[in-house]
Amino acid sequence: MKQFAVIGLGNFGFHAAKALFEDGNEVLAIDVNRVRVQAIDPFSTEAMILDATDKEALKSLGLENMDAVIVSTGTKISISILICLYLQEIGAKKILAKALDDDHAKILKRVGATEIIHPERDMALRVSKGLSRPNILDFIPLAEEFDLIQVGPPREFIGKSLMDLNLRAKYNVHVIAIKELVPENFILVPPASFVIKDSDILIILGKTADVRKIKALK
């Protein structure tokens, strides 16, 4: 089980926190607005009213132990910049910050954000690519209890062939495709002899409970 914090519970932050929680993760949801905190409470491990520009308050939350922190604090640029700076100083491993424009994104990166989110731009690109170059993986109809995920290989997978791993027998999941990053290549239905590298991305299909077991491996 992974641990995440979401700071700022507007539309994007609320749905990000809810999706992470429903996927079986521990989620700490933070906002200064009581109504927003009350709304996310059923969809989070813990929801709290807190001013995230208070560095000492942030320090007390153990955010350096989280797998990632999402910063989504609305239209006041200075707030997100200050929060990212404090998170970087605290030692947060991964900081994903929502940017309003390119200049905002540049500043966020300089003060510690490890990944920038442009919600509207990213969704527009996804929709456009789906129309222009549809990816069959996006259109596979799945029953409610099944998941299709992309995941980096756990350490114990690296250097072994799919035949050696025998994931179907051990975990009841199927590797239906592999994205090779070095060099870039996409293999649909990889052969059993394929040896997994640390730079590969595995696309795995299986029941939700079984897929979570794979995601839990380090």
C-alpha positions as CSV (number, residue, x, y, z in Angstrom):
1,M,0.0,0.0,0.0
2,K,1.3,3.4,-1.0
3,Q,1.0,6.7,0.9
4,F,0.0,10.0,-0.7
5,A,-0.8,13.5,0.4
6,V,-3.0,15.9,-1.6
7,I,-2.7,19.6,-0.7
8,G,-5.6,21.6,-2.1
9,L,-9.0,20.0,-2.5
10,G,-10.6,21.9,-5.4
11,N,-12.0,19.9,-8.3
12,F,-8.6,18.4,-9.4
13,G,-7.3,17.8,-5.9
14,F,-10.6,16.2,-4.7
15,H,-10.8,13.8,-7.6
16,A,-7.1,12.9,-7.4
17,A,-7.4,12.1,-3.7
18,K,-10.6,10.1,-4.2
19,A,-9.1,8.1,-7.1
20,L,-6.0,7.3,-5.1
21,F,-8.0,6.2,-2.1
22,E,-10.4,4.1,-4.1
23,D,-7.3,2.4,-5.6
24,G,-6.4,1.1,-2.2
25,N,-3.8,3.7,-1.1
26,E,-3.5,5.7,2.1
27,V,-4.4,9.3,1.4
28,L,-3.9,12.4,3.6
29,A,-6.1,15.2,2.2
30,I,-5.4,18.8,3.2
31,D,-7.1,22.1,2.7
32,V,-7.8,25.3,4.6
33,N,-11.5,25.1,3.6
34,R,-13.6,23.2,6.1
35,V,-16.4,22.3,3.5
36,R,-13.8,20.8,1.1
37,V,-12.2,18.8,3.9
38,Q,-15.6,17.5,5.0
39,A,-16.4,16.5,1.4
40,I,-13.3,14.4,1.0
41,D,-13.4,12.8,4.4
42,P,-15.3,9.7,3.3
43,F,-12.8,9.2,0.4
44,S,-9.5,9.6,2.3
45,T,-7.6,7.9,5.1
46,E,-7.4,11.2,6.9
47,A,-8.7,14.7,6.0
48,M,-7.5,17.8,7.9
49,I,-7.9,21.5,7.9
50,L,-4.5,23.0,7.7
51,D,-2.7,26.0,6.2
52,A,0.0,24.3,4.1
53,T,2.0,27.6,4.0
54,D,2.8,27.0,7.6
55,K,6.2,25.2,7.4
56,E,6.2,23.9,10.9
57,A,2.7,22.4,10.5
58,L,3.9,20.7,7.3
59,K,6.9,19.3,9.1
60,S,4.7,17.6,11.7
61,L,2.9,15.5,9.0
62,G,5.7,13.2,8.0
63,L,5.4,14.1,4.3
64,E,9.0,13.0,3.7
65,N,7.8,9.4,4.2
66,M,5.0,9.7,1.6
67,D,5.4,8.1,-1.9
68,A,4.3,11.4,-3.4
69,V,2.6,14.7,-2.5
70,I,0.2,16.5,-4.9
71,V,0.0,20.3,-4.7
72,S,-3.2,21.7,-6.2
73,T,-3.9,25.0,-4.5
74,G,-5.9,27.0,-6.9
75,T,-5.2,30.3,-8.7
76,K,-2.9,32.1,-6.2
77,I,0.5,31.3,-7.6
78,S,2.5,32.3,-4.6
79,I,0.9,29.7,-2.4
80,S,1.8,26.7,-4.5
81,I,5.3,28.0,-4.9
82,L,5.8,28.4,-1.2
83,I,4.4,25.0,-0.5
84,C,6.6,23.3,-3.0
85,L,9.6,25.1,-1.5
86,Y,8.8,23.9,2.0
87,L,8.1,20.3,0.7
88,Q,11.5,20.3,-1.0
89,E,13.2,21.5,2.2
90,I,11.3,18.9,4.3
91,G,12.6,16.2,2.0
92,A,9.4,15.1,0.2
93,K,10.5,12.3,-2.3
94,K,8.1,13.3,-5.1
95,I,6.2,16.5,-5.5
96,L,3.6,16.8,-8.2
97,A,2.4,20.4,-8.6
98,K,-0.5,21.8,-10.7
99,A,0.7,24.8,-12.8
100,L,-1.5,27.5,-14.2
101,D,0.9,28.4,-17.1
102,D,4.4,27.8,-18.4
103,D,6.0,30.5,-16.3
104,H,4.4,29.1,-13.2
105,A,5.6,25.7,-14.1
106,K,9.2,26.9,-14.5
107,I,9.1,28.5,-11.0
108,L,7.6,25.4,-9.4
109,K,10.3,23.2,-10.9
110,R,13.0,25.5,-9.5
111,V,11.6,25.4,-6.0
112,G,11.3,21.6,-5.9
113,A,8.5,20.2,-7.9
114,T,9.6,17.0,-9.5
115,E,6.6,16.8,-11.9
116,I,4.3,19.5,-13.3
117,I,0.6,18.9,-14.0
118,H,-1.3,20.9,-16.6
119,P,-4.8,19.4,-16.1
120,E,-6.6,21.0,-19.1
121,R,-3.6,20.8,-21.4
122,D,-2.9,17.1,-20.5
123,M,-6.5,16.1,-21.0
124,A,-6.7,18.0,-24.3
125,L,-3.6,16.1,-25.6
126,R,-5.0,12.8,-24.4
127,V,-8.4,13.4,-26.1
128,S,-6.7,14.6,-29.3
129,K,-4.3,11.7,-29.5
130,G,-7.2,9.3,-28.8
131,L,-9.0,10.7,-31.8
132,S,-6.0,11.0,-34.1
133,R,-4.1,7.9,-33.1
134,P,-6.3,5.6,-31.1
135,N,-4.5,3.2,-28.7
136,I,-6.3,-0.1,-28.6
137,L,-5.4,-0.4,-24.9
138,D,-7.6,2.6,-24.2
139,F,-10.6,0.8,-25.7
140,I,-10.4,-2.6,-24.2
141,P,-13.8,-3.2,-22.4
142,L,-13.0,-4.4,-18.9
143,A,-15.4,-5.9,-16.4
144,E,-15.6,-3.9,-13.2
145,E,-13.4,-6.3,-11.2
146,F,-10.5,-6.1,-13.8
147,D,-7.7,-3.6,-14.1
148,L,-5.3,-2.7,-16.9
149,I,-2.2,-1.0,-15.5
150,Q,1.2,0.2,-16.6
151,V,4.0,-0.5,-14.0
152,G,7.7,-0.4,-13.8
153,P,9.2,-3.9,-13.1
154,P,9.8,-4.8,-9.4
155,R,13.4,-5.6,-8.6
156,E,12.8,-9.4,-8.5
157,F,11.5,-9.3,-12.1
158,I,14.6,-7.6,-13.6
159,G,16.8,-10.0,-15.6
160,K,14.3,-12.7,-15.8
161,S,12.2,-13.9,-18.7
162,L,8.4,-14.0,-18.7
163,M,8.7,-17.7,-18.7
164,D,10.8,-17.7,-15.6
165,L,8.5,-15.4,-13.8
166,N,5.3,-17.3,-14.7
167,L,3.1,-14.5,-13.6
168,R,-0.1,-16.2,-14.8
169,A,0.5,-19.0,-12.3
170,K,2.0,-17.0,-9.4
171,Y,-0.2,-13.9,-9.5
172,N,-3.0,-14.7,-12.0
173,V,-2.2,-11.7,-14.2
174,H,-1.2,-11.4,-17.8
175,V,1.6,-9.2,-19.4
176,I,-0.2,-8.2,-22.6
177,A,2.4,-5.6,-23.7
178,I,5.8,-4.1,-22.9
179,K,7.0,-0.6,-23.5
180,E,10.8,-0.6,-24.0
181,L,12.3,2.8,-23.2
182,V,15.9,2.1,-24.3
183,P,15.6,2.0,-27.2
184,E,11.9,3.0,-27.6
185,N,9.8,0.1,-28.7
186,F,6.3,-1.3,-28.1
187,I,5.8,-5.1,-28.0
188,L,2.2,-6.3,-28.0
189,V,1.9,-9.8,-26.6
190,P,5.6,-10.3,-25.8
191,P,7.1,-13.8,-26.2
192,A,7.7,-16.0,-23.1
193,S,11.5,-15.6,-23.8
194,F,11.4,-11.8,-23.3
195,V,13.8,-10.8,-20.6
196,I,12.7,-7.8,-18.5
197,K,15.0,-4.8,-18.1
198,D,14.8,-2.1,-15.4
199,S,13.9,0.4,-18.2
200,D,10.8,-1.5,-19.4
201,I,7.2,-0.7,-18.6
202,L,4.9,-3.6,-18.2
203,I,1.3,-3.4,-19.2
204,I,-0.6,-5.9,-17.1
205,L,-4.2,-7.2,-17.1
206,G,-5.8,-9.0,-14.2
207,K,-8.4,-8.9,-11.5
208,T,-8.1,-5.8,-9.3
209,A,-7.0,-7.7,-6.2
210,D,-4.3,-9.6,-8.2
211,V,-3.1,-6.5,-9.9
212,R,-2.7,-4.7,-6.5
213,K,-0.3,-7.5,-5.4
214,I,1.9,-6.7,-8.4
215,K,1.8,-3.0,-7.6
216,A,2.8,-3.7,-4.0
217,L,6.1,-5.4,-5.0
218,K,9.1,-3.1,-4.8
